[in-house]
Each structure stands twice: as structure tokens, then as C-alpha cells.
Amino acid sequence: MHPPAINGTVSAHLTRSLVAAVAASRTGGLARLPDLGAEVLANDMARVSTSSLLTVWENLVLAEPRTLIGPLILEGAPIGAFGLWDYLATSGPTLRESLAQAVNLIAVIGDPAAEKLVVEEGRGRFTVRHATGSWGPDVVEAVDLFALSLFLTRARWATGRDIVASRVTVTHRPPRRSQELARLFGTDRIHFGAPYNSISFTEDDVRVPLPRAQPGVERILAQHAELVLAASRPVLGWLDRFRAVLTEAFRDGTVSLENVACRLAVSPRTLQRRLAEHDTTWREQTESVRHEHILDLLRSTDLPLRAVAGRVGYSDVRVLRRAVLRWSGKTPGELRKAVAVDRVG
């Protein structure tokens, strides 16, 4: 069982690899995030907020439209790029035991509150199912394909063979570059529009002894993983993490006390009590984060005001205008005009 403190966070190893991909794509946009600094990413015990990782994924999707960026990143990611989790996934007596252990300890690399993995066996197959958070559709698709590709690339390294998945199912529609996706997965047996995301291997592939396996190493790694999880700490304080989760909820239109409490793995009553301990309330924080989100949308996008209002939970553009004027002393149009002048200057 993972420590509840790491809910809403991911490993520095995972974040470091994806930030490096953003840097290579030259899309930028990450400098303002407090938990993506070089000193944080260099600390293997640090846990980065899932909200910040979501921003990284958004930048990656911009760099690689139609979301093939996930599998493409893994083409150049050697074993060890994702730290301890890579070895958990490749060091068991067989591929079956290695992948099952990697699923059980997904918290070592990802957010246990957002990443849902299930192992299924039967009909001559070993299957890993995957589901992630309710974010923007392009980001969700990128993360889903990344996760499936991650299990495939680690399975190939563990076996020392270019094994092919016996079946791949994806909930999304076929990308424009479906032939390249088939090349990345090594098969055209990819079923789109499926009820769930999954990757399957044959019983023959998963039960053959792994060539690099050393007796007992998998148990030592699992024990070490538990110690790492117990010692790891989120970079952001509790209130900052709460605000990051609330910001994420505004992005995907799921702002409610119950939903945010669920993402933080606490009850709504506990969430309200924790906010009171920080001398604030749900209403105060919701208005504050809504304010920041509105200003960010006005300054960084060309969305029409009706769309901005809808994204932050306002049903009327007039309500949006009054709120912006109250917070900033300027109308939405004046704010955008000031940003345009600053860019020219």
C-alpha cells in the first residue's frame, strides 16, 4: 500500500524524461512552474505534482499533434530512464512476474490516484489494462499510448527479443499516422474505439525465464521500492498541491468539492477541515483559482469570452466581465490589449 501523501504526484524520473522531451521540441512554457526546476528534477526522492506533469504533456502534444509523442519518446528512452520502476518491470524470473510487480508498484513512477492499471490472464494471454485521469482528450490519448508503449518496450528489453503484442486495444480513434503507430508497436493488430486501453502478450512470451534474471533480485527491488515510496516527499506543500489539483479540475471542467477530495484521496469533510487548518475555505480557494485561471486564459489564448466563461463555470459573459473588472480593475478586452502591447514592446 502506497503512502497517501504521494497521491497527486509523480516521480522525478518520469518528469525529468518528459521535460527533456519538451526542451528538445522547443515549445517552452514550463519555467513558471515551481516544482519543475533543475534542483527538483535532480532529486530522485522528489515527487512532482500531477498538475505540473499535465502541463508538460500539454506542451508535448503541441509539439507532436495526434499524440504519437508518447511512443516516440520511448524509442529513445533506455532502461533506467524511469529509475527504479524500470528495473521492477524487467528483473523478475519471468516477464509475467516482472510486469505484474511493475503494475502493483506503479506508484514508484506515476500518480496512484490517476493511473489505473489491472492485470488480466486467460485465453492464452497476459493483458495489462490502463486508464488515466479525465484531462483534455489529446493529453489522455498521449498518456494512454505512452503507458502501453512503456510496457511493450520494457517487455522487449527484459526478454532480449523484439516481441510483438498479441493484441492492443485503444479507446481513441485511429490517428492520422496509424501506420507509424503500427510500426512503433510492431503490429497492425491495434483495435481502436475499444471499451478500454490494453496491451496483451502471449502465454509463451510471458512464462519463458528471462535471460538476465537473478534469483531473489525482484524481492529486493520490491522492498526497496516500498522504502523509496515511504521516504519520498511532494515538492509542494499541502495547500499548493490542493490548488494544483483544483486548477486541474478547472481545466477539465470537473470542479466540485467531492471530485477534488477524491483526487486528493480524502473525504470532502476532511478536505474542508484541512482547508480550515490553513485559514481558508473551499469557496475562497475556488474563487482565487478561478481568478488565476481566467487571467491565464485571457492572457495566453484567443478564446472568445463565451468560451472562457464556460471553462471557469460562469454561464454568462456578463458575469465574467464583472468578475474580471472587480479583480483587476480592467475589462477582459483591456487586459488582452495590454498583453498585446507588452508582446510588441
TANOR-V880486 format. One line per field, one symbol per residue. ss: DSSP state (H for helix, E for strand, C for the rest). phi: phi as a letter, one per 20 degrees, with the letter a starting at -180 (. if undefined). burial: 1 if it has 16 or more other ideal C-beta (glycine too) atoms within 10 Angstrom, else 0. A space follows every 10 residues. Layout:
BEGIN
ss=???
phi=???
burial=???
END
This chain:
BEGIN
ss=CCCHHHCCEE EHHHHHHHHH HHHHHCCCCC CCCCCCCHHH HCCCCEEEEH HHHHHHHHHH HHHCHHHCHH HHHHHCCCCC CCCHHHHHCC CCCEHHHHHH HHHHCHHHCC CCCCCEEEEE EECCEEEEEE ECCCCCHHHH HHHHHHHHHH HHHHHHHHHC CCCCCCEEEC CCCCCCCHHH HHHHHCCCCE ECCCCCEEEE EEHHHHHCEC CCCCCCHHHH HHHHHHHHHH HCEECCCHHH HHHHHHHHHH HHCCCCHHHH HHHCCCCHHH HHHHHHHCCC CHHHHHHHHH HHHHHHHHHH CCCCHHHHHH HCCCCCHHHH HHHHHHHHCC CHHHHHHHHH HHHHC
phi=.ffgfegncc fffffgffff ffffememnd ffefddfgff feefefdeff ffffffffff fffcgmmfgg ffgffddfgo fdmgggffec dffcfgffff ffffdfffdd efededccdc cqlmcdcdec bcfeefgffg ffffffffff ffffffffem cefdffaccc feffffdfff ffffembded demefbebcc cfgffedfgf fefcgnffff ffffffffff efcffeffff fgffffffff fdmcfagfff fffemcegff fffffffelb cgffffffff gfffffffed cdgfgfffgf fdneecffff fffffffdmc fgffffffff fffff
burial=0100111111 1111111110 1100001001 0010110001 1010011111 1111111111 1001011111 1111001000 1111111111 1111111111 1110111111 1111101000 0000111111 1111100111 1111111111 1111111110 0011111111 1100100000 1001100001 0000001111 1000110001 0010000100 1100100110 0101110000 1111111111 1101100011 1111010000 1001100000 0100110011 1011101100 0000100110 1101001001 1011000100 0100110000 00000
END
